[in-house]
Amino acid sequence: MKELTRDPFIFTPGSMPFDSCHASNIALLADGTLTAVWFAGTREGADDVAIWQSFFDGFRWQTPEIVAKDEEAAHWNPVLFQYGGNLLLFYKVGMQIPSWHTHVKDLNNGTVREIDNMGPVRTKICIASDGRLLAGASTEDGPWVSYCDTSEDDGQTWTRSAGLYLTEGGSPVMEARRGLIQPAIWESEMGVYHMLMRSTEGWLYRSDSSDGRTWSTPERTQIPNNNSGFDIVNLGLGRMVLCCNPVSENWGSRTPLVLMTSEDNGKTFTTAFTLEDKPGEYSYPSLLYNEGKLYVSYTYNRETIVCRTFAL
């Protein structure tokens, strides 16, 4: 793994008309242009929070601009999706997480619509080999519960799987603010699917599926999790890259931030590169792999967004 980054900062801290930024997501456009989105405003959850976007022209990141601000309520967790020649932006709107509703903006023509169910809550959409779209979704109204939202009509409508609960002694944990959220989904071979989930238990949890509709009871992995966002990307042939804070503590520190690699379809991981290890917050990574290059973006102390490139 060799780093190719020239300047990691999408914008200089303090240079933008917002105080706090978080939860980036990246995509490659059809012409090869790299783009990033994130939410930003006075603070997370404030009613002035909007979705911002910037483009990388091959040499530098362009000045960010607001790409979505639909109402005077907080906007959250943007997810980009390049599909069928269109670039779609999924994001949440609402002051409190239980009241979130999902908006989808077509960045080619500017149209915005609201969709049923949650759709992607933070991580990328998985395009299945049979053409379906699989999105990792979750709710936080009471216990934290993960789902797989599936679309068979190119994202127009979504069907929700049964809830994936944290269990103890074979029974679902129904305690408020405890459980599993923000799943990341991948397909390892035709018709075989997997997800990792953030948890309140100090570890990532995993579930598997033979059809993308019904999922196994989540089981604890040996991957530390600080109850913060992570991302994973499938390189093929059992090779995976995971980006996370390897801290086994509920609401634990959001440093260090590392890249980990797997050769066995995510069963075991080894730390390959430390992105950040200073005191601070380095969190909510987004991963993208294309033609031998790995792109990773993440929150840098809520002051800016970093995007770095590696040759694999």
C-alpha positions as CSV (number, residue, x, y, z in Angstrom):
1,M,0.0,0.0,0.0
2,K,1.7,3.2,-1.2
3,E,0.2,6.7,-0.6
4,L,-0.2,8.9,-3.6
5,T,-1.8,11.9,-1.9
6,R,-0.4,15.4,-2.6
7,D,-2.6,17.5,-0.3
8,P,-5.0,15.6,1.9
9,F,-7.3,18.6,2.9
10,I,-10.3,19.2,0.7
11,F,-10.4,22.8,2.2
12,T,-8.3,24.7,4.6
13,P,-9.7,24.6,8.2
14,G,-11.4,27.9,9.0
15,S,-11.8,28.9,5.3
16,M,-15.5,28.0,5.0
17,P,-18.6,29.7,6.3
18,F,-19.4,26.8,8.7
19,D,-18.0,25.8,12.1
20,S,-18.3,22.1,11.9
21,C,-18.3,19.4,9.2
22,H,-18.7,15.6,9.3
23,A,-19.7,12.4,7.6
24,S,-18.1,12.6,4.2
25,N,-18.8,10.3,1.3
26,I,-17.0,9.9,-2.0
27,A,-17.7,8.8,-5.6
28,L,-16.1,8.7,-9.0
29,L,-18.1,10.3,-11.8
30,A,-18.4,8.6,-15.2
31,D,-15.6,10.8,-16.5
32,G,-13.2,9.8,-13.7
33,T,-13.7,13.0,-11.6
34,L,-13.6,12.4,-7.9
35,T,-16.2,14.1,-5.8
36,A,-16.9,14.3,-2.1
37,V,-20.0,15.4,0.0
38,W,-20.5,15.9,3.7
39,F,-22.8,17.8,6.1
40,A,-21.8,21.1,7.7
41,G,-23.1,24.0,9.7
42,T,-23.0,25.5,13.2
43,R,-22.9,22.1,14.8
44,E,-24.2,18.6,14.2
45,G,-28.0,18.6,14.4
46,A,-28.4,22.4,14.1
47,D,-31.1,23.6,11.7
48,D,-28.6,25.4,9.5
49,V,-26.7,22.2,8.6
50,A,-26.7,21.5,4.8
51,I,-25.0,19.1,2.5
52,W,-21.8,20.4,0.8
53,Q,-19.9,19.1,-2.2
54,S,-16.5,19.5,-3.8
55,F,-14.8,18.1,-6.9
56,F,-11.2,17.1,-7.5
57,D,-9.9,18.3,-10.8
58,G,-6.8,16.1,-10.7
59,F,-4.6,18.7,-9.1
60,R,-6.7,20.4,-6.4
61,W,-10.1,20.3,-4.7
62,Q,-12.5,23.0,-5.9
63,T,-14.2,25.5,-3.6
64,P,-17.0,23.6,-1.8
65,E,-20.6,24.6,-2.4
66,I,-24.0,23.7,-0.9
67,V,-25.6,20.9,-2.9
68,A,-28.7,20.2,-0.7
69,K,-30.6,22.4,1.7
70,D,-34.3,21.4,1.5
71,E,-35.8,22.9,4.7
72,E,-34.8,24.6,7.9
73,A,-33.8,21.4,9.6
74,A,-30.6,19.5,10.1
75,H,-29.3,17.5,7.1
76,W,-27.3,14.3,7.8
77,N,-25.1,11.5,6.4
78,P,-25.0,12.0,2.6
79,V,-24.4,9.0,0.4
80,L,-23.4,9.3,-3.3
81,F,-24.5,6.7,-5.8
82,Q,-23.2,6.6,-9.4
83,Y,-25.7,4.5,-11.3
84,G,-26.9,4.3,-14.9
85,G,-25.1,7.5,-15.9
86,N,-26.8,9.5,-13.0
87,L,-25.2,10.6,-9.8
88,L,-27.7,10.3,-7.0
89,L,-27.3,11.9,-3.5
90,F,-29.1,10.2,-0.6
91,Y,-29.3,12.1,2.7
92,K,-31.4,12.4,5.9
93,V,-33.4,15.4,6.9
94,G,-34.8,16.0,10.4
95,M,-33.9,17.5,13.8
96,Q,-33.7,14.2,15.7
97,I,-32.6,10.8,14.4
98,P,-36.0,9.1,15.1
99,S,-37.7,11.7,12.9
100,W,-35.3,11.4,9.9
101,H,-36.7,11.1,6.4
102,T,-34.7,10.2,3.4
103,H,-34.3,12.6,0.4
104,V,-32.8,11.6,-2.9
105,K,-31.4,14.3,-5.2
106,D,-30.5,13.6,-8.8
107,L,-27.4,15.7,-9.2
108,N,-27.7,15.6,-13.0
109,N,-31.1,17.4,-13.2
110,G,-31.5,18.8,-9.6
111,T,-34.8,17.0,-8.8
112,V,-35.4,15.9,-5.2
113,R,-37.8,13.3,-3.9
114,E,-38.5,11.5,-0.6
115,I,-38.4,7.7,-0.4
116,D,-40.1,5.2,1.8
117,N,-38.0,3.3,4.4
118,M,-34.5,4.6,5.2
119,G,-32.3,3.6,2.2
120,P,-28.6,3.9,2.8
121,V,-28.1,5.3,6.3
122,R,-24.3,6.1,5.9
123,T,-22.4,3.7,3.7
124,K,-22.4,3.0,0.0
125,I,-25.1,1.0,-1.8
126,C,-24.2,-2.5,-3.0
127,I,-25.1,-3.3,-6.6
128,A,-25.9,-7.0,-6.5
129,S,-25.0,-9.3,-9.4
130,D,-28.7,-9.8,-10.2
131,G,-29.2,-6.0,-10.5
132,R,-30.8,-5.3,-7.2
133,L,-29.6,-2.5,-5.0
134,L,-28.9,-3.4,-1.3
135,A,-28.5,-0.5,1.2
136,G,-27.5,-0.8,4.8
137,A,-30.1,0.9,6.9
138,S,-30.8,1.3,10.7
139,T,-33.1,3.0,13.2
140,E,-32.3,4.5,16.6
141,D,-35.8,4.9,18.1
142,G,-35.4,2.8,21.2
143,P,-33.0,-0.1,20.6
144,W,-30.6,0.4,17.7
145,V,-31.6,-2.0,14.9
146,S,-30.0,-2.7,11.5
147,Y,-31.7,-3.7,8.2
148,C,-31.0,-4.3,4.6
149,D,-33.2,-2.1,2.3
150,T,-33.5,-3.6,-1.1
151,S,-34.7,-2.0,-4.4
152,E,-35.6,-3.9,-7.6
153,D,-36.6,-0.8,-9.6
154,D,-33.3,1.2,-9.7
155,G,-33.9,2.8,-6.3
156,Q,-37.4,4.1,-6.8
157,T,-38.9,2.0,-4.0
158,W,-37.3,0.0,-1.2
159,T,-38.3,-3.1,0.8
160,R,-37.0,-3.5,4.3
161,S,-35.6,-6.8,5.7
162,A,-36.5,-8.0,9.2
163,G,-34.6,-6.2,11.9
164,L,-31.1,-7.3,12.9
165,Y,-30.9,-7.0,16.7
166,L,-28.1,-7.3,19.2
167,T,-28.9,-10.5,21.1
168,E,-28.1,-11.8,24.6
169,G,-28.9,-15.4,25.5
170,G,-30.7,-15.8,22.2
171,S,-33.1,-12.8,22.8
172,P,-33.1,-9.4,21.2
173,V,-31.8,-6.6,23.4
174,M,-34.5,-4.0,23.7
175,E,-32.7,-1.5,25.8
176,A,-32.8,2.1,24.3
177,R,-29.6,3.4,22.7
178,R,-28.0,-0.1,22.6
179,G,-27.6,-2.3,19.6
180,L,-26.3,-2.3,16.0
181,I,-26.4,0.5,13.3
182,Q,-24.9,1.7,10.1
183,P,-24.3,-1.6,8.2
184,A,-21.9,-1.9,5.3
185,I,-22.9,-4.5,2.8
186,W,-20.9,-6.4,0.2
187,E,-21.4,-9.4,-2.1
188,S,-18.5,-11.9,-2.0
189,E,-19.8,-14.2,-4.8
190,M,-22.9,-14.4,-6.8
191,G,-25.9,-14.4,-4.4
192,V,-23.8,-14.4,-1.2
193,Y,-23.9,-11.3,0.9
194,H,-22.4,-10.0,4.1
195,M,-22.6,-7.0,6.4
196,L,-20.6,-5.5,9.2
197,M,-22.4,-3.3,11.7
198,R,-21.3,-0.6,14.2
199,S,-22.2,-1.6,17.8
200,T,-22.5,-0.3,21.4
201,E,-20.6,-3.4,22.5
202,G,-17.0,-2.5,21.7
203,W,-16.8,-4.7,18.5
204,L,-18.1,-4.8,15.0
205,Y,-20.9,-7.4,14.4
206,R,-21.4,-9.5,11.3
207,S,-24.4,-11.0,9.5
208,D,-24.5,-13.1,6.3
209,S,-27.2,-13.9,3.7
210,S,-27.7,-16.3,0.8
211,D,-30.3,-14.0,-0.9
212,G,-30.0,-10.5,0.5
213,R,-33.5,-10.7,2.0
214,T,-33.0,-12.9,5.1
215,W,-30.0,-12.5,7.3
216,S,-28.3,-14.5,10.0
217,T,-28.4,-13.5,13.6
218,P,-25.6,-10.9,14.0
219,E,-22.5,-12.2,15.7
220,R,-19.6,-10.4,17.3
221,T,-16.4,-10.2,15.3
222,Q,-12.8,-9.7,16.7
223,I,-12.7,-6.2,15.1
224,P,-12.7,-3.4,17.7
225,N,-15.3,-0.7,17.3
226,N,-15.7,2.5,19.4
227,N,-19.4,2.9,18.4
228,S,-18.4,5.1,15.5
229,G,-18.7,4.9,11.8
230,F,-16.5,2.7,9.6
231,D,-16.4,1.6,6.0
232,I,-15.3,-1.5,4.0
233,V,-14.6,-2.1,0.4
234,N,-14.4,-5.4,-1.5
235,L,-11.4,-5.8,-3.8
236,G,-12.5,-9.3,-5.1
237,L,-11.1,-12.8,-4.5
238,G,-11.7,-12.5,-0.8
239,R,-9.6,-9.4,-0.4
240,M,-11.1,-6.5,1.6
241,V,-10.0,-3.2,3.0
242,L,-11.6,-1.8,6.2
243,C,-11.2,1.7,7.7
244,C,-12.1,2.1,11.3
245,N,-11.0,3.4,14.8
246,P,-9.7,0.1,16.3
247,V,-10.8,1.1,19.9
248,S,-12.9,-1.5,21.8
249,E,-15.0,0.9,23.9
250,N,-18.5,2.2,23.7
251,W,-18.2,5.9,22.7
252,G,-14.5,5.4,22.7
253,S,-11.8,7.6,21.3
254,R,-12.0,8.4,17.6
255,T,-8.3,8.1,17.2
256,P,-6.3,6.3,15.8
257,L,-7.9,5.8,12.4
258,V,-6.4,2.9,10.4
259,L,-6.7,0.9,7.2
260,M,-6.9,-2.9,7.8
261,T,-6.8,-5.6,5.1
262,S,-8.3,-9.1,4.9
263,E,-7.5,-12.0,2.6
264,D,-10.4,-14.2,3.8
265,N,-13.5,-12.2,2.9
266,G,-13.5,-10.2,6.1
267,K,-13.1,-13.0,8.7
268,T,-9.8,-11.7,9.9
269,F,-8.0,-8.4,9.5
270,T,-4.5,-7.0,9.8
271,T,-3.6,-3.3,10.3
272,A,-1.9,-2.2,7.1
273,F,-1.7,1.6,7.4
274,T,-2.2,4.2,10.2
275,L,-4.0,7.2,8.8
276,E,-4.0,9.3,12.0
277,D,-2.8,8.6,15.6
278,K,-2.7,12.1,17.1
279,P,-5.2,13.2,19.8
280,G,-8.4,14.4,18.2
281,E,-11.3,13.1,16.1
282,Y,-10.6,11.3,12.9
283,S,-13.8,9.5,12.0
284,Y,-16.6,8.4,9.7
285,P,-14.4,7.2,6.8
286,S,-15.7,6.5,3.3
287,L,-13.8,4.1,1.0
288,L,-13.8,3.7,-2.8
289,Y,-11.7,1.3,-4.9
290,N,-11.1,1.7,-8.6
291,E,-8.5,0.3,-11.0
292,G,-5.9,-0.4,-8.4
293,K,-6.4,2.8,-6.4
294,L,-8.0,3.1,-3.0
295,Y,-9.6,6.5,-2.0
296,V,-10.4,7.3,1.6
297,S,-12.1,10.4,3.0
298,Y,-12.8,11.1,6.7
299,T,-13.6,13.8,9.2
300,Y,-10.6,15.7,10.5
301,N,-11.4,17.2,13.9
302,R,-14.8,18.5,12.5
303,E,-12.6,21.3,11.0
304,T,-12.2,19.9,7.5
305,I,-12.6,16.8,5.4
306,V,-9.5,14.8,4.3
307,C,-9.2,12.7,1.2
308,R,-6.2,10.4,0.6
309,T,-5.3,8.1,-2.3
310,F,-3.3,4.8,-2.2
311,A,-2.0,2.5,-4.8
312,L,-2.7,-1.2,-4.0
